[in-house]
Structures are given as C-alpha cells and as structure tokens.
Amino acid sequence: MKNTTAFLRALLQLALLAALVLGMVVLFRAVSRGPQISPEARPSQSLPAYPPPEDNPTNPPSSPPGQETPVPDWTEAPEPTEPPTPTLPPFPTPLPTPVVTPIPLAKPPIIPAVVGKTQQPFWIIYWQDNEVWRINDQGKDKQLLLDTYKSLGQWLTGHPMWGSDCCWVGRRVEVSPDGLQLVLVVVDKNKLAYKGEPFKFSIFVFDIQSGDLRLISEGYQPVWSPEGKRIAFLNEGALWIADLESGQQTKIAEGDPSNPNQSVAQMAWSPDGKMIAYLITEPMGVNPELFVIDAQSQSPPRLILPESFYPITGISWSPDGQQLLYLSPEGEMRGPNRADHLWMINEKNGQRNQLTQDMTISSWKWSPDGKWLAINATRHYERPGYLDNIWIMSAQMDQVFRVTSAPPEDLGVSWSPDGTRLIFLQEEVGLVTISLETGEVTPVGIDTGLNFSVGGTK
C-alpha cells in the first residue's frame, strides 16, 4: 500500500512539472511573436511620420470589437532644441577722461612792458606758387616782389616728389634780420619725367630794394646769421657756411664718414653768430645727436647730447647764448598720447630740464628783446581734440599766459619787429595780428597757410 501511494505522488509531481514547462513554452512563444498586424493595417511609407492634425492623441480611435488596437511602429520625433544664445565677452569699462580746469585768457595788457609803446608798421612776406609778395601789417600796399619761374625757370613751392620722405620739404623763403633781403630755395623740376630722374635744390638771395637775384649754391634749409652777412645751409648731408661778401663757401660739419646713413639735419646760429648748434641723424630722424661747433675757428665740434632714442626737432638758442631749446617726446607726460615736450639743455655742461609736461608743442619764437617765448601748443584734456592756441612763456620759464583760446585753431606764431604784437594764422580767417597791450585781434586780409614770414619795419 505504501509503495502504491509513493508511486502516485511521484506521478503527480511529474505531471505538475510537465504542465509548468508547457506553460512557460506557450508564454515564450507569445512574447517573441508579438501582435499580428495585417498588411492593410500597417502605415504606408508615404504617410507622414506624425498623426494627422485632426486626430486627437488623447482619444485615439477604438478598434472594432474583437480586434486588438494596432500599435504603430514609429516613434514621434522630439521637439528640436533651440541653439544656445551666444554670450559676448564683457566689455571693459572705459576709464574716465581726466578733466582739467582750462587756463583762462590772460587779461590785457598781456605783457606790461608794451604799454604805451607806439606800434610800428611792418611788412609781411608771403609766397604762393612761384610768386613772392609783400604786404603791410594792415593788409594794404600789396606788392609782387618776384616770380621765380619767370626769372629763373625754377619752381618755388613745387616739389617733384610730394608725399615721399626722400627729400627736404622745409620753408622756401626766409627774411634777413634787417628785412631787406630774402633767401630762397627753388627746385629745377616740378615733376619727374621718369622714376629716378635727378633734380636739385638751389639757394638764391634776392635784394628787395634793387631786385638783384644771385645764386649762392646748390642746397636747402638756409638760415641767416644774426648779422645777416652769412648763410648756413645744408647740401648733400653736410653743413656749409656761405659768406655773402666774399662769396666763399666752407663745409664745417658732416656725419661720421664710417656711417653713410648719417647726415646733418638741422642747425641754429647762436645769438652772437659765433657758434652753430646742429643735429646729426640717420634717415627719418633716427638716433639724433646734438653738437655745437665754432663757426669761425672751425675747431672740432663738441657733443652736447649723445645719441638719443627719441627724435629731436626745432633746435634754437636762448637769447643769452647759454642754453639750447628743442622738442622731444622724451620725458614725463600728462596726456593721452606721447607728445612733443619743450626741453632746455645747457650748452656747456649738457644739463637738461624738461619745461613742459601737459602740452603738445608745435612751434615757438623768441621775442625781439629775448624776454618772452611765443608758443603754439595745445593743453591736454582742456577740450576734445587737439587744437593749437597761442601762449606766452617768460624766459625764466616761470610764467605762462594764454593769448588765444581755440576754436578756431591758431598756428604759426611770430612777433612783430617791435615786440608789441603777434602775428599768426587763424583757422577760417587767415593771417591776423593781436595787440599784446589791448588784446585786439586784427585780420590782415590774406590766407597764405604757413607760407609767410615777418619782414622788416616799414
């Protein structure tokens, strides 16, 4: 009996195991086959990948009773992701522009020493094209002195290579100290017929009273000696002196013969006419050196300022003959850009002093009595832009007065021969004079640009 019971129990367990295995097989087949969808129910390849707009995805159409709802075999595309907005780098906050209190106009009399002095009429020499003219300080008595092309067949203001840095482009007319003679620089060609065609500058002296015109030499950049009997000039990179009475010409200085790039660039007579200060530079004013030489004994030159990294321009002597003034961007500055400062150097020991820091200087002229300096300059940060005004500085450099206030801009200042007035070019007006006693500005009535020079008294 016991054996029968055990047999039945084993048979039952075997049947249950077989049923379990059969159920698992059926379930596996059902899962692997998936739902059976008829070809008619499959979506066409030409249909859109998204349901039609009229179908409500929240309430899809139901299948007929007894049929399973077909499951689509596509997946809706996700919404496109917007590209990120580009981020610009932050802009630096601009530094505030410094503000300085403008120096007011000086109240007349600007120079007390001129009070009560009678203004002496004087001549103004100016040049246009090939013509040299003379007019008085009131804009009257206009006279044509010379036409260089008609008299010499040469050009006065022309240049065969405008825009190049190959050649000298300085002033073409300088008035003698007594106002009776002019030294002229003319050129034999106004245009070049071919590249590399030679041309030359020549120096002539013109006697205003007699009309005599005589050739001095080939050369350029002539400078009258203080007594008016000699002319220093440059030719082929060397410094020469022409004696007008004897006609003798002497070369007194040149660059280092071992350095063919060196040449004399600028020069200035001492007030007593015994010395000449001059610059030796390489092309474009590079590596300037300042020398002084005795114009009479022709002793070896003395080096006053060794080779400088900064350019130097506009050398001139102080009235006492002890100092030299020049412009250079070297030194302390109080401005937005590198500016030309006025420097003074002792002729004997080379000691230097920087005279200006908050101005950009363009030119200056000593007064006839040597006590004042008339300056063309703009003061930094006073107003937008760089506009030159006229200033006056004492010879001791301890007083500065403002004579004009731009706009309009004022350029090219000079003194009247008696020292009572200044003459300069005023923008959109032309040449004007200003009284240093009353401050009155008087137009001369001509616009010559910077091609003018003060002549002698009338």
Secondary structure, DSSP 8 states (H G I E B T S, - for coil): -HHHHHHHHHHHHHHHHHHHHHHHHHHHHHHHH-----GGGS--TTS-SS--TTS-TTS-----TTS-----S-------------------------------B--S-SSGGGTT-----EEEEEEETTEEEEEETTS-S-EEEEEHHHHHS-BSS--TTTT-SSS----SEEE-TTSSEEEEEEES-SS-SSTT----EEEEEEETTT--EEEEEE-EEEEE-TTSSEEEEEETTEEEEEETTT--EEEEE---TT-TT-EEEEEEE-TTSSEEEEEEEEGGGEEEEEEEEETTT----EEEE---SS--EEEEE-TTSSEEEEEES-S---SSS---EEEEEETTT--EEE--SSEEEEEEEE-TTSSEEEEEEEETTSSSS---EEEEEETTS--EEE---SSS-EEEEEE-TTSSEEEEEETTTEEEEEETTT--EEE-S---TT-EEEEEE-
